[in-house]
Amino acid sequence: MLRIVMLLVLAIITKHAFPQEPSVEHQQAVNNLIKTALNFRFDYNLLEELCQTGPRLSGYPESLQAFTWAVAKLNASDCDSVWLQPV
């Protein structure tokens, strides 16, 4: 009897432990998000702009330029809390 109860409990736990196949609606939503992310160039443009500051070794002027650039971009995008930690 104990074995049957343990098998039943194991079957219930296993059913909920492993994800089921996504529904068609969920899969379409995910595909739309991926397509939009790949076609929307805003993030790539920001990355390209950041990379143009050159190598950013800690303590070098380029590092400070990158920090200043990031703070300016975050403030321009209406982030509610932007700050630099003192080094």
Secondary structure by P-SEA (a helix, b strand, c coil): caaaaaaaaaaaaaaaaccccccaaaaaaaaaaaaaaaacaaaaaaaaaaaaccccccccaaaaaaaaaaaaaaaaacccbbbbccc
